[in-house]
Amino acid sequence: MNEKEKMLNGLLYDANYDKALFDERVKCKSLCFEYNNIYPGDSSVKQEILKKIIGKTGENFIIEPSFWCDYGYNIEIGENFYSNHNLVILDPAKVIFGDNVFIGPNCGFYTAGHPLNPLERNKGLEYAKPIVVGNNVWFGGNIVVLPGVTIGDNCTIGAGSVVTKDIPANSLAFGNPCRVIRKIEN
């Protein structure tokens, strides 16, 4: 099994010395750089570049610059997706957003993690676990979502949260670590 196959299967892998993964990251980051330096009013060019980066998009979406990701092909966004400035998605595993997802500024979705064992970590090994976000989810600013987290439909995640565990549907959740505060009634 090569390093990319290990990455996509949630196994420990080495992204630093695998030429194929390195080349994919350089290609993606070059497109992100291009996107982040487009004149703000050039909406059609911005959409064209985002569609080259992101694996699957709806028709209606906005990502304000700056936007950075590792591979892009592991990201899926639904209809009516909006992200404010400074979105970072580390996507060696899938990151799937449903419809009507709104993301505040300075948010990060990180599927990549590193072993707790320092000997493994110092070898440059990492793992990746998917992140899944349901429909009608709102993220305040300065939020971090960690590997392997699923956030259900109709949730609001409060500003400054670090989401380390799954959040069930219809929840208001916030904090560090993020926890459910109360149920949201529809």
C-alpha positions as CSV (number, residue, x, y, z in Angstrom):
1,M,0.0,0.0,0.0
2,N,1.5,3.4,-1.0
3,E,1.4,6.5,1.3
4,K,-1.7,8.0,-0.5
5,E,-3.7,4.7,0.0
6,K,-2.7,4.7,3.7
7,M,-3.8,8.3,4.0
8,L,-7.2,7.7,2.4
9,N,-7.7,4.6,4.6
10,G,-7.1,6.4,7.9
11,L,-3.7,4.6,8.5
12,L,-0.5,6.2,9.6
13,Y,1.3,7.5,6.6
14,D,4.3,9.8,5.7
15,A,3.2,12.8,3.7
16,N,6.6,14.6,3.9
17,Y,8.7,12.2,1.8
18,D,6.1,10.9,-0.6
19,K,6.6,12.7,-3.9
20,A,3.1,12.1,-5.2
21,L,1.5,13.6,-2.1
22,F,4.0,16.4,-2.1
23,D,3.2,17.2,-5.8
24,E,-0.5,17.1,-5.1
25,R,-0.1,19.6,-2.2
26,V,2.0,21.9,-4.3
27,K,-0.5,21.9,-7.1
28,C,-3.4,22.6,-4.7
29,K,-1.6,25.3,-2.8
30,S,-0.6,27.0,-6.1
31,L,-4.3,27.2,-7.0
32,C,-5.1,28.5,-3.5
33,F,-2.4,31.2,-4.0
34,E,-3.9,32.1,-7.3
35,Y,-7.4,32.3,-5.9
36,N,-6.3,34.4,-2.9
37,N,-4.7,37.0,-5.2
38,I,-7.6,37.6,-7.6
39,Y,-9.2,41.0,-7.7
40,P,-12.2,40.8,-5.3
41,G,-14.7,41.8,-8.0
42,D,-13.7,39.0,-10.3
43,S,-16.4,36.5,-9.2
44,S,-16.4,34.3,-12.2
45,V,-12.7,33.8,-12.2
46,K,-12.8,33.0,-8.5
47,Q,-15.5,30.4,-8.9
48,E,-13.6,28.8,-11.8
49,I,-10.5,28.4,-9.7
50,L,-12.4,27.1,-6.7
51,K,-14.0,24.5,-8.9
52,K,-10.5,23.4,-9.9
53,I,-9.6,23.1,-6.2
54,I,-12.6,21.6,-4.5
55,G,-13.6,18.0,-5.3
56,K,-17.4,18.6,-5.3
57,T,-19.4,21.8,-5.1
58,G,-23.0,22.9,-5.3
59,E,-24.0,25.7,-7.8
60,N,-24.3,28.4,-5.2
61,F,-21.3,28.9,-2.9
62,I,-19.0,31.7,-1.7
63,I,-15.6,31.3,-0.1
64,E,-14.0,34.6,0.9
65,P,-10.2,34.8,0.5
66,S,-8.0,33.8,2.0
67,F,-8.7,30.1,1.6
68,W,-6.1,27.3,2.0
69,C,-6.3,23.5,1.8
70,D,-3.9,20.6,1.3
71,Y,-5.4,18.5,-1.6
72,G,-8.9,19.9,-2.4
73,Y,-10.2,16.8,-4.0
74,N,-11.3,15.5,-0.5
75,I,-13.6,18.5,0.1
76,E,-17.3,18.5,-0.8
77,I,-19.6,21.5,-0.2
78,G,-23.3,21.6,-0.7
79,E,-25.7,24.3,-1.9
80,N,-25.7,27.8,-0.3
81,F,-22.2,27.3,1.3
82,Y,-20.6,30.5,2.6
83,S,-17.3,30.9,4.3
84,N,-15.9,34.2,5.6
85,H,-12.2,35.1,5.4
86,N,-9.4,32.8,6.4
87,L,-10.8,29.3,6.0
88,V,-8.3,26.5,6.4
89,I,-9.2,22.9,5.5
90,L,-6.5,20.2,6.1
91,D,-8.1,17.5,3.9
92,P,-6.0,14.3,3.7
93,A,-9.4,12.7,4.6
94,K,-12.9,13.7,3.4
95,V,-14.4,17.0,4.6
96,I,-18.1,17.0,3.7
97,F,-20.4,20.0,4.2
98,G,-24.1,19.8,3.7
99,D,-26.4,22.5,2.3
100,N,-26.8,25.9,3.9
101,V,-23.6,25.8,5.9
102,F,-22.3,29.2,7.1
103,I,-18.7,29.6,8.4
104,G,-17.4,32.6,10.3
105,P,-13.9,34.1,9.8
106,N,-10.7,32.3,10.9
107,C,-12.1,28.8,11.0
108,G,-10.2,25.5,10.5
109,F,-11.3,22.0,9.7
110,Y,-8.4,19.6,10.4
111,T,-8.7,15.9,9.3
112,A,-4.9,15.5,9.9
113,G,-3.5,14.4,13.2
114,H,-0.3,13.1,14.6
115,P,0.5,10.1,16.9
116,L,0.8,10.8,20.6
117,N,3.9,8.6,20.7
118,P,6.8,11.0,20.1
119,L,8.9,8.3,18.4
120,E,6.2,7.8,15.7
121,R,5.5,11.5,15.5
122,N,9.1,12.4,15.1
123,K,9.3,10.1,12.1
124,G,6.9,12.5,10.4
125,L,3.9,10.1,10.5
126,E,0.3,11.3,10.6
127,Y,-3.2,10.0,10.2
128,A,-6.4,11.4,8.7
129,K,-10.0,11.0,9.9
130,P,-13.0,12.5,8.0
131,I,-15.1,15.4,9.1
132,V,-18.8,15.5,8.2
133,V,-21.0,18.6,8.7
134,G,-24.8,18.3,8.1
135,N,-27.3,20.7,6.6
136,N,-28.2,24.1,8.1
137,V,-25.1,24.5,10.3
138,W,-23.7,27.8,11.4
139,F,-20.1,28.2,12.7
140,G,-19.2,31.4,14.5
141,G,-15.7,32.8,14.1
142,N,-12.4,31.3,15.3
143,I,-13.6,27.7,15.4
144,V,-11.4,24.6,15.1
145,V,-12.9,21.2,14.2
146,L,-10.7,18.2,14.8
147,P,-10.2,14.9,13.0
148,G,-13.1,12.4,13.0
149,V,-15.9,14.8,14.1
150,T,-19.4,14.7,12.8
151,I,-21.8,17.6,13.3
152,G,-25.5,17.0,12.8
153,D,-28.1,19.0,11.0
154,N,-29.4,22.3,12.3
155,C,-26.5,23.0,14.7
156,T,-25.0,26.3,15.8
157,I,-21.4,26.1,17.0
158,G,-20.4,29.2,19.0
159,A,-17.4,31.4,18.3
160,G,-14.0,30.2,19.7
161,S,-15.0,26.6,20.0
162,V,-12.7,23.6,19.6
163,V,-14.8,20.7,18.4
164,T,-13.2,17.5,19.6
165,K,-16.2,15.2,19.6
166,D,-19.4,14.6,17.6
167,I,-22.3,17.1,18.0
168,P,-25.8,15.7,17.6
169,A,-28.4,17.4,15.3
170,N,-30.4,20.4,16.6
171,S,-27.7,21.5,19.1
172,L,-26.3,24.8,20.3
173,A,-22.8,23.9,21.3
174,F,-19.7,25.9,22.2
175,G,-16.6,26.0,24.4
176,N,-13.2,24.5,24.6
177,P,-13.7,21.6,24.4
178,C,-17.0,22.2,22.6
179,R,-20.0,20.7,24.3
180,V,-23.8,20.8,23.8
181,I,-25.4,23.6,25.8
182,R,-29.0,23.0,24.8
183,K,-31.2,21.6,22.1
184,I,-32.4,23.9,19.3
185,E,-36.2,23.7,18.7
186,N,-37.3,23.9,15.1
